[in-house]
């Protein structure tokens, strides 16, 4: 679909999520967000995506039916004429009914050379829900590549992998090169670079529906893992803005991610090329230029560059991101 005129009237873009079946997926996206999922093995909701493997479609206004990729290509002024061939970010919700594989992602340079120009994949996780005593795999205990490989060859995964306990509301930053895995009974909102490149290190000898072991990517993984592991502990900044408690979890070269805990009317400003936002708890509204839009748990939307002021109200939690 090609638009020959510049879009200047639409101040808010809602998106229809794209659902991805996964061997480890479940039904929490229906139970928690009331999404109509196609089966009981849905592991990922690609909530705001311009990736070719799952492009989001605009659900409202004069751009209804366009993909985010088409907006990025045809209406770059919506994003402050930000440079780049690809839209930079991807927002997901992941339902881990079972353990995900232990994996690692490349950086931009390695992915550009080895993955047909794909972006690297630095990401971060906000824990929406999990069982008591739930945990994540985050990092490793090896001091060198040789030590890691030696431990793996002896199948001593419990010794080499680092595990951390988690609870709802926790935030984790996962730079490229970090060994990681989301574990079972966990629901996570993920903000990441716009990439679908994953190197699988270990998959618990799990088999797919055809009885085959899933492919591993040991050589590429060894190319990109950081040795020794270093914890990424971004500085958290928290402040009150009228009726909203804003927690800035991270602000770096890849993305800024914030949590907005809304309890009353709040006026906010936008000084960024765009803002991506996902309502993860409660309900409320957003008002722009005297037009008010309802927000419910599971709403995902984009505020474009030319919207400089907006008002949020209600009782809800929003995860917001931008470059």
N, C-alpha and C positions, 0 to 999 in steps of 0.2 A: 504494500500500500504506500503510495507516494503522495506527500502533501507539498504543494507548490507555494503555499503561503506560510509565513511565520506565525506560530502560535503565540499569542500574547494575552489571551483572555482567560485561559485555564490556569488557575492558581494552585490547584492541588490534583495530584494524580494518584488514584487508588489502583492496585494491581490484583489480578487474579493469580493465586498461587499455582505453582506447578508441582505435582507430587511424583516422587521417585520411589519405585519399589526397590527394596534392599533385603538381602538375606537375613539381616538382623533387625528389620523393621517390625512395627506392630500397629496398634490402633489408637495410640494416645493423641494423635493429631485430631481424631474425631472426638474423643472423650474430652480433651482439654480445650479445643478450639472450635468444636462443632463443624469442622470441615467435612465435606462429602468426599471421602477418600475412596479410591476404586477397589481396594482389597485390604486384607488384614496384614499385609507385609510392607506397609509404607514407612520407609525410614527417613525420608527427607521431604520437607516442604521448601521449595525454592521460592521464597516469598517476594523478593525483589531481585530479579535476575536479567542480565543482558547476555548471558552465555548461550552459545548455540545449542548446548545440550539440554536447555530448559528455559527458553525465553519467557519472561513475564509479559502479560498483555494488559494494557490499560483498561480499566473497568468503568470509567466515567468520563463525561464531558465530550468535547469535540474531538478529542484524540482517542476515544473509545475504540478498541480493536487494534490499535497500533501496539507493537512490541516496544519494550524499553530500548532495544537495539535500534529500532527505527527512529525513535525520538533522538537518541544519541547521534545518529548519522545525519538526520534531516533537520533537527531543531537544536543545534548545539548551543544556541543562545540560552536555552532553558537551563544549561549547566555553566553559565558564565563564560561560554566559549573556551571551556577547559580543553587543553590539548590531550591528544592520545587517540590511538586507533580504536581502543576498546574502552567501554565504560569500566571504571576502575574497581567497583565493589560488588559484592554478592551477599545477600542476607538469606539465611536459612534457619529453619527449625528442624532439629534432628530428634527423632524418637528411637532411642536405643533399647529395644525390648531385650536384645541380646548384646554381647560384647561386639564392638567393631574390631576390625583387624588392627594390629599394631602397625603404624605407618609413619611416614615422614614425607615432607614436601620439599621441592626444590626452590631456590631463589630465582629471581627474574633472569639473571644471566644464564644459569644452567638450563632453565626451561626454554629460554629463547633459542638456544642452540640444539637442545635434545628433544624438544616437544613441539616442533613445528611453529615456533613463534608464540606459544602460549605464555601467559604471565606466570610468575612464580606464585607461591601460595603461602602467605603469612596470614594467620587467622587469630580469632579470639572467641572465647566461649562465655556466655552468661548462663548459669545453671537455673533453669526455670523450675524444675522439680526433680526429685530423686528419692530413692528409698533411703531409710536410715542406714548409716554405715556404707553408703555408696562411695565409689572411688573412681579415679581416673588413672590411666598410665600417663606419666608426664616426665620424660627424660630417661636417662640410663645411668648406670654406675661404672661403666668402662672408662678407663683413662686414655685409651687409644683404639684405633680401628682394629689392630691385631688382637687386643684383649676382647673386644666386642665379638669378633668373629670366632675366637676360640671358645667363648662361653656359649655362643649360639650353636656351634658345631656339636657341643655336648648337650644341647637341648636344655640348657639351664636358664630358661627365660625368666623364671622367678627371681633369679639372682641378679640378672643384668637390668631388669626393668624397674624403674622407680614408680611407686604408686602413692597417690595422695588422697586423703579423705575429702569428701565434698558435701555441701549442703545447698539448698536453694538460696539464690542471691549471690553465690560466689562468682568471681570473674577470673578467667585465666587467659594469659596472652601466650600464643603459640607461634613464635617466629619460624620461618622456614629453617629446615635443618634440625628441628626438634622432634625426637621420637615421642609419639603420643598415641593414645587410644581412648575413646569414650567407652565406658563400660556399661553393662546391662542396667536396666531400670533407671535410665537417666533421660531427661528431656532438656534440650539445650538450644538456645538461640546463638547462632554463629554468624559473626561478621568476618568477611574474608576478602582477600583479593579475588578478582573475577577470574578464577581458574578452576579447572576440574582435573588437575594433575595430582595423582596420589601414588606413592610407591609403597607397596605392601611388603612389610618385613616378616610378619608372622600372623597366621590366621587360625591358630589352635587346631590345625589339621582338619578344619571344617570342610565339608563337601557341599557343592551346590545341588540343585534339584535333579541334576543328571548324574549325581554320584561322583563328580570330578572335584579334585582338590583345586582351590582357587589359585590363580597365578600369583607368584611372588616376584618381587623386583629387588633382589638382594644387591646386585652390582650397582644399580643406580642409587639405591639407598645408601650404600657405603660411600658413594661419591659425595653425597650431600649432607650426611649426618655430621653434626658439630661434635668434636671431641676435644676435651671432656665436656660433658653437659654443664651448662650454666643456667641457673634459674633466671627467668625474665620476670622482674618485679617492678612493673611501672608504678610511678608515683600517682596515687589517687588524690583527686581534688574534689571537695564537696562544699556546696554553698546553697543557701536558700534564696530563691528568686520568687518573691511574692508567695503564692500558694503552692509552690513546687520546690521540692528538694532535688537538686541536680547533683549527680555524682559523675564526675569525669573519670572514667576508668583508665583511659589511655589516649594519648595525643601524639602521634608520631608521623613519619613520612608516608605510612600506608593508609592510616585512618585515625579518626577520632571517634570514640564510642562513649556515650553517656546514658545514664538512667535518669529518667524524669519521674519522680514520685509526685503525682498531681493530687492535691487535696482541695484546691480552690482555684478561682480564676487567676490566671497568670498571663502577663504579656511578655512575649519573647521576641527576640530579633534574630535575623538570619544574615550572617556576614560571610557565608560560605557559598561555593558554587552550587550546592544543593544540600538538602538534608533528607536522609532516608529514615523512616520511623515505623516501628512496629509496636502495637498495643499488646502487651503480654499479660496484663491483669486489668480487671475492672472495665469501666466504660466512661464516656464523656463526650466532649465535642472539641472541634477546632474551628475558629472563625478567622476568615481572611477577607478583607475588603467588604465587610458587612454581610458576607455569605458564611453560613454556619453549616458544618458537616458533622454528622454523628460518627462517633468512634466506638467500636466494640472490641472486645478481646479477639485477637486474630486479624484486625485491620492492619494493612501495610500500605504506606503511602510515601510519596515524594513531594517535597516542597521545592519548587524551582528557584533559580537564582534571583529572579526579579521580585519575588515576594520577600520583602525586608522586615515586615512586622506581622505577627499573628498572635492569636489568643487561644489558650487551651483552658478547659474547665472540666470538672468532674472529679471522680475518684478512680484513678487508674495509674498504671505503671507503663511507661513507654521506653523502649530502647531506641536511641537515635544515633545515627552515624553520618559522617561526611569525610571527605578527604581534607 
